[in-house]
Amino acid sequence: MTDPEKREPRKLNFFQTVGAILWAFTGLRRGRDYHLDAQKLNPVHVILTGLILALVFVVILVLLARWAVA
């Protein structure tokens, strides 16, 4: 059997990745939790989440600008 400490950490699923990134956006994440997440994050999920959240952010800004001008 393999030693539990030598095994690769289990990767976070997509929704856990979204949660970790949203916590990082707010700046309220503890350093210990950040390091644990950084070891488990899937780079593909991080890229997809970043693109989706950037798109949502731009759409919200456009809607706010249209509302402010109206």
Buried (B, 14 or more C-beta within 10 A) or exposed (E): EEEEEEEEEEBBEEEBBBBBBEBBEEEEBEEEEEEBBEEBBBEEBBEBBEEEBEEEEEEEEEEEEEEEEE
